[in-house]
Amino acid sequence: MAKITPYVANNVHVGQEIAVKIKKVVWMAVGKGTVAAYSDREVNITGNISVPGYRGALNIHLQLKDEDQQALSGPCCLRLNSHTDEGAKYRATRDQLTVFAVLGGKKQNVMITPTNNGTQTECKLFGHIDETVHLDPT
């Protein structure tokens, strides 16, 4: 199983506050959250977000399910708010962790990588929604 920790910002920890930013010409803060769980196999972020078309709770949960420490791909669970894919898959490379999921009946993939010298986590959503999001520890 790959580890989540190499693909997120440095020094992330449970209880840490984060700013959620999206890029629309310039980077804009659209929400904030708290790291509720964090380990090699799991990350959970809860908070609130306000973007065009949605204003409300933010709940991101990713759990790698396999036990094979050498695997570069395997099963995982991805939850974005009320949508969950228990049968999602992940693929890890040297630079990024990509999750392939179906949420609400629509393909939604997320590419996760540290950015800005490891100070932020970049999440590139592609599929049903195409968006680049930065999680910026505060």
C-alpha positions as CSV (number, residue, x, y, z in Angstrom):
1,M,0.0,0.0,0.0
2,A,1.2,3.5,-0.8
3,K,1.3,6.0,2.0
4,I,-0.8,9.2,1.9
5,T,1.8,11.2,3.9
6,P,4.4,11.8,1.1
7,Y,1.7,13.4,-1.1
8,V,0.5,16.1,1.2
9,A,2.1,19.3,2.7
10,N,4.9,18.9,5.2
11,N,4.1,18.8,8.9
12,V,0.3,18.1,8.6
13,H,-1.2,17.0,11.9
14,V,-4.6,16.3,13.5
15,G,-6.2,19.5,14.7
16,Q,-4.4,21.6,12.1
17,E,-6.5,24.4,10.5
18,I,-6.3,24.7,6.7
19,A,-7.5,27.3,4.2
20,V,-9.2,25.9,1.0
21,K,-8.3,27.9,-2.1
22,I,-9.2,27.6,-5.8
23,K,-7.7,29.3,-8.8
24,K,-10.0,31.6,-10.8
25,V,-7.5,33.9,-12.5
26,V,-6.0,34.4,-9.0
27,W,-6.0,32.1,-6.0
28,M,-9.1,32.7,-3.8
29,A,-9.9,31.4,-0.4
30,V,-13.2,29.7,-0.5
31,G,-13.4,27.9,2.8
32,K,-11.6,26.5,5.8
33,G,-11.3,23.2,7.6
34,T,-9.6,21.2,10.2
35,V,-7.6,18.0,9.8
36,A,-9.8,15.5,11.8
37,A,-7.7,12.4,11.1
38,Y,-4.3,11.8,9.5
39,S,-2.1,8.8,9.1
40,D,-0.2,6.8,6.4
41,R,-3.5,5.2,5.4
42,E,-6.1,7.9,6.1
43,V,-6.9,11.6,6.0
44,N,-10.1,13.3,7.0
45,I,-10.8,17.0,6.7
46,T,-14.0,18.7,7.9
47,G,-15.0,22.3,7.5
48,N,-17.1,24.7,5.3
49,I,-16.8,25.9,1.8
50,S,-18.5,28.5,-0.4
51,V,-18.1,28.1,-4.2
52,P,-20.4,29.0,-7.1
53,G,-23.2,26.4,-6.9
54,Y,-22.5,25.2,-3.4
55,R,-22.2,26.7,0.1
56,G,-22.1,24.5,3.1
57,A,-20.2,21.7,4.8
58,L,-16.9,20.3,3.5
59,N,-16.1,16.7,4.3
60,I,-13.2,15.0,2.6
61,H,-12.2,11.4,3.6
62,L,-9.6,9.2,1.9
63,Q,-8.7,5.8,3.2
64,L,-6.3,3.4,1.5
65,K,-7.6,-0.1,2.2
66,D,-4.9,-2.6,1.2
67,E,-2.2,-3.9,3.5
68,D,0.6,-4.4,0.9
69,Q,3.3,-1.9,1.8
70,Q,4.9,-2.4,-1.7
71,A,1.8,-1.8,-3.8
72,L,1.7,1.2,-6.1
73,S,-2.0,0.8,-6.7
74,G,-5.0,-0.7,-4.9
75,P,-8.4,-0.2,-3.3
76,C,-9.4,2.8,-1.4
77,C,-12.5,4.7,-0.2
78,L,-13.1,8.3,-1.1
79,R,-15.9,10.5,0.4
80,L,-16.6,14.0,-0.7
81,N,-19.4,15.4,1.4
82,S,-22.4,13.0,1.0
83,H,-20.9,11.0,-1.9
84,T,-18.9,7.9,-1.1
85,D,-17.1,5.4,-3.3
86,E,-16.1,2.4,-1.2
87,G,-14.7,0.7,-4.4
88,A,-12.4,3.5,-5.5
89,K,-8.9,2.8,-6.6
90,Y,-5.6,4.6,-6.1
91,R,-2.4,4.7,-8.1
92,A,0.8,6.1,-6.6
93,T,3.8,7.4,-8.5
94,R,6.9,9.1,-7.2
95,D,5.3,12.5,-7.5
96,Q,1.5,12.0,-7.0
97,L,-1.3,10.0,-5.6
98,T,-4.3,9.7,-7.9
99,V,-7.7,8.4,-6.8
100,F,-10.2,7.1,-9.3
101,A,-13.8,7.2,-8.0
102,V,-17.4,7.4,-9.0
103,L,-19.3,9.8,-6.8
104,G,-23.0,10.3,-7.3
105,G,-22.9,8.2,-10.4
106,K,-20.3,10.4,-12.0
107,K,-16.6,9.7,-12.5
108,Q,-14.5,12.0,-10.3
109,N,-10.8,11.6,-10.0
110,V,-8.4,13.5,-7.7
111,M,-4.6,13.9,-8.2
112,I,-2.9,14.8,-4.9
113,T,0.6,16.2,-4.7
114,P,2.6,18.6,-2.4
115,T,3.2,22.0,-3.9
116,N,5.0,25.3,-3.2
117,N,8.0,23.5,-1.6
118,G,5.8,21.2,0.4
119,T,3.9,24.0,2.1
120,Q,0.6,23.2,0.5
121,T,-1.3,20.2,-0.8
122,E,-2.6,20.5,-4.4
123,C,-5.7,18.5,-5.3
124,K,-6.5,18.5,-9.0
125,L,-10.0,17.3,-9.6
126,F,-10.8,15.9,-13.1
127,G,-13.8,14.1,-14.5
128,H,-17.3,15.4,-13.6
129,I,-15.7,18.5,-12.0
130,D,-12.4,20.0,-13.2
131,E,-10.8,22.2,-10.6
132,T,-7.5,22.8,-8.9
133,V,-7.7,23.2,-5.1
134,H,-4.9,24.0,-2.7
135,L,-5.1,23.1,1.0
136,D,-3.0,25.6,2.8
137,P,-2.1,25.0,6.4
138,T,-2.7,28.1,8.5
